[in-house]
Amino acid sequence: MSETAVTTPVSVSKGRSLWSDAVKRLLAGRAAVISAIVILIYVLVTLFIYAAEFGSSRFGWGIPLTNYNEKVGSEYEPPSWKHPFGTDYKGRSVLRKTFYGARTSITVAFLASLISIAIGVPVGAMAGYFRGFVDEIVVWLYTTLSSIPYILLILAFALVLKDRSISLPWPGAPTFRLAGIASVYLAMGLTSWVGLCRLIRGETIKHRDREYILAARSYGCGRARIIFKHLLPNVFHLVIINFSLQFVGFIQAEVILSFLGLGEKDKPSWGAMIDDARLTLTRGFWWEMAAATLAIFVISLALNVFGDRLRDALDPKLRTE
């Protein structure tokens, strides 16, 4: 008699990618989820105000709770059910000004982060990959910038860029005037790329001699292709982590610049609200200061918690069970 072999099917578990594993780890923490919800609320408020401004200017829509300059009561009304954060010296709603302050801070922080990434990532990758003379120039440049106190460097750039006009270098090109928040996010973006550049440079040096880079060289890939298609995708999780952790620093820097009169003038910002409220604290009008401070505290705490959890989820060396 011939015996027939009985085969049993073998189940193979499907592995998870770095990003799907990071999302699973991130969603497993309650603090990270709550922080993400708080950040999302701030972002939605910002987008809603932009949509309301566009609809008001383009179609004449009258969307409630968005006109910060509307007089809604008498001067210095204390917080109530009708006005949760009271009114200011013109009878305007402090709650609406706080919403507009969120729009200003989120916009400045986001655009400054994009400028910082656009400078720091390619410069750091090229310095770490090419080494030699290119690396020495980049190291000298960011060492010089990092030796200057950060807040003084931002102030210097903000003062230089304030109310300046920039023309593109071709005939008939439009001229852009750097007024309001434009000079603020340019000043922060042009001075804050140093830390990210140093981080990307160090990671690129570790990756440049690994097997997948040597294989790409052996296939005849160009240097630009190796850097942007092979190296940067393997270190891009560090860019995301740096973005989340640096975002709160940009918000605080914008508040400081607005407090000193170098930020947004035409529309409310948290720094300008604090500057206006500091003169009235001795008279007992505390609610405008409290509203701006509370808004800064909540978004800063949420960004710090979310950034820490994101770092634990994305960085393999810092992952915890």
Backbone hydrogen bonds, N-H to C=O, Kabsch-Sander energy under -0.5 kcal/mol:
donor,donor_aa,acceptor,acceptor_aa,energy
7,T,5,A,-0.6
11,S,9,P,-0.6
12,V,10,V,-0.5
13,S,11,S,-0.6
21,D,17,S,-2.3
22,A,18,L,-2.0
23,V,19,W,-2.4
24,K,20,S,-2.1
25,R,21,D,-2.3
26,L,22,A,-2.4
27,L,23,V,-2.5
28,A,24,K,-0.9
29,G,25,R,-0.5
29,G,26,L,-1.0
30,R,28,A,-0.5
33,V,29,G,-1.7
34,I,30,R,-2.6
35,S,31,A,-2.3
36,A,32,A,-2.3
37,I,33,V,-2.1
38,V,34,I,-2.2
39,I,35,S,-2.4
40,L,36,A,-2.4
41,I,37,I,-2.1
42,Y,38,V,-1.9
43,V,39,I,-2.3
44,L,40,L,-2.7
45,V,41,I,-2.4
46,T,42,Y,-2.1
47,L,43,V,-2.6
48,F,44,L,-2.6
49,I,45,V,-2.2
50,Y,46,T,-2.1
51,A,47,L,-2.6
52,A,48,F,-2.5
53,E,49,I,-2.6
54,F,50,Y,-2.4
55,G,51,A,-2.7
56,S,52,A,-2.3
57,S,53,E,-2.3
58,R,54,F,-2.5
59,F,55,G,-1.8
60,G,55,G,-0.6
60,G,56,S,-0.6
61,W,55,G,-1.9
63,I,61,W,-0.7
66,T,63,I,-0.9
68,Y,66,T,-1.4
70,E,67,N,-1.3
72,V,70,E,-0.6
72,V,91,G,-2.3
73,G,91,G,-1.2
76,Y,88,D,-2.2
77,E,74,S,-0.7
80,S,83,H,-2.4
86,G,83,H,-1.9
87,T,77,E,-1.9
88,D,92,R,-1.7
91,G,88,D,-1.6
93,S,70,E,-0.6
94,V,86,G,-2.1
95,L,86,G,-0.5
97,K,93,S,-1.5
98,T,94,V,-2.2
99,F,95,L,-2.0
100,Y,96,R,-2.2
101,G,97,K,-2.1
102,A,98,T,-1.8
103,R,99,F,-1.8
104,T,100,Y,-2.2
105,S,101,G,-2.5
106,I,102,A,-2.7
107,T,103,R,-2.0
108,V,104,T,-2.4
109,A,105,S,-2.7
110,F,106,I,-2.4
111,L,107,T,-2.5
112,A,108,V,-2.5
113,S,109,A,-1.9
114,L,110,F,-2.0
115,I,111,L,-2.2
116,S,112,A,-2.4
117,I,113,S,-2.6
118,A,114,L,-2.6
119,I,115,I,-1.5
120,G,116,S,-3.0
121,V,117,I,-1.9
123,V,119,I,-1.6
124,G,120,G,-2.3
125,A,121,V,-2.4
126,M,122,P,-2.4
127,A,123,V,-2.2
128,G,124,G,-2.2
129,Y,125,A,-1.9
130,F,126,M,-2.6
131,R,127,A,-1.5
134,V,131,R,-0.8
135,D,131,R,-1.1
136,E,132,G,-2.0
137,I,133,F,-2.2
138,V,134,V,-2.2
139,V,135,D,-2.7
140,W,136,E,-2.4
141,L,137,I,-2.2
142,Y,138,V,-2.6
143,T,139,V,-2.0
144,T,140,W,-1.9
145,L,141,L,-2.1
146,S,142,Y,-2.1
147,S,143,T,-1.0
148,I,145,L,-1.2
153,L,149,P,-2.2
154,I,150,Y,-2.4
155,L,151,I,-2.3
156,A,152,L,-2.3
157,F,153,L,-2.3
158,A,154,I,-3.0
159,L,155,L,-2.4
160,V,156,A,-2.1
161,L,157,F,-2.7
162,K,158,A,-1.3
163,D,178,L,-2.0
164,R,161,L,-1.7
164,R,178,L,-0.6
166,I,176,F,-3.4
168,L,174,P,-1.2
170,W,168,L,-2.2
173,A,170,W,-1.8
176,F,166,I,-3.2
178,L,164,R,-3.7
178,L,176,F,-0.5
179,A,177,R,-1.4
182,A,179,A,-1.4
184,V,180,G,-0.7
185,Y,181,I,-2.6
186,L,182,A,-1.8
187,A,183,S,-1.9
188,M,184,V,-2.3
189,G,185,Y,-2.4
190,L,186,L,-2.4
191,T,187,A,-0.6
191,T,188,M,-0.6
192,S,188,M,-1.2
197,C,193,W,-2.5
198,R,194,V,-2.4
199,L,195,G,-2.0
200,I,196,L,-2.7
201,R,197,C,-2.4
202,G,198,R,-2.1
203,E,199,L,-2.0
204,T,200,I,-2.5
205,I,201,R,-2.1
206,K,202,G,-1.4
207,H,203,E,-1.5
208,R,204,T,-2.1
210,R,207,H,-1.9
213,I,210,R,-0.6
214,L,210,R,-2.2
215,A,211,E,-2.6
216,A,212,Y,-1.6
217,R,213,I,-2.1
218,S,214,L,-2.2
219,Y,215,A,-1.4
220,G,217,R,-1.7
221,C,216,A,-2.3
226,I,222,G,-2.2
227,I,223,R,-2.6
228,F,224,A,-2.6
229,K,225,R,-2.2
230,H,225,R,-0.7
230,H,226,I,-1.2
231,L,226,I,-2.7
232,L,227,I,-2.7
234,N,230,H,-0.6
234,N,231,L,-1.1
235,V,231,L,-0.6
235,V,232,L,-1.2
236,F,232,L,-0.9
238,L,235,V,-1.2
239,V,235,V,-0.7
240,I,236,F,-1.8
241,I,237,H,-2.1
242,N,238,L,-2.6
243,F,239,V,-2.3
244,S,240,I,-2.1
245,L,241,I,-2.1
246,Q,242,N,-2.5
247,F,243,F,-1.3
248,V,244,S,-0.6
249,G,245,L,-0.5
250,F,246,Q,-1.8
251,I,247,F,-1.9
252,Q,248,V,-2.2
253,A,249,G,-2.2
254,E,250,F,-2.4
255,V,251,I,-2.0
256,I,252,Q,-2.0
257,L,253,A,-2.5
258,S,254,E,-2.5
259,F,255,V,-2.3
260,L,256,I,-1.7
261,G,258,S,-1.1
262,L,257,L,-3.1
263,G,257,L,-0.6
273,M,269,S,-2.3
274,I,270,W,-2.1
275,D,271,G,-2.1
276,D,272,A,-2.4
277,A,273,M,-2.2
278,R,274,I,-1.7
279,L,275,D,-0.5
279,L,276,D,-0.5
280,T,277,A,-1.1
281,L,277,A,-0.7
283,R,280,T,-0.9
284,G,281,L,-1.8
285,F,280,T,-1.9
286,W,284,G,-1.2
290,A,286,W,-2.3
291,A,287,W,-2.3
292,A,288,E,-2.0
293,T,289,M,-2.4
294,L,290,A,-2.6
295,A,291,A,-2.1
296,I,292,A,-2.1
297,F,293,T,-2.6
298,V,294,L,-2.4
299,I,295,A,-1.9
300,S,296,I,-2.2
301,L,297,F,-2.5
302,A,298,V,-2.3
303,L,299,I,-2.3
304,N,300,S,-2.3
305,V,301,L,-2.4
306,F,302,A,-2.5
307,G,303,L,-2.6
308,D,304,N,-2.2
309,R,305,V,-2.3
310,L,306,F,-2.5
311,R,307,G,-2.1
312,D,308,D,-2.0
313,A,309,R,-1.7
314,L,310,L,-2.3
315,D,311,R,-2.2
318,L,315,D,-1.3
319,R,316,P,-0.6
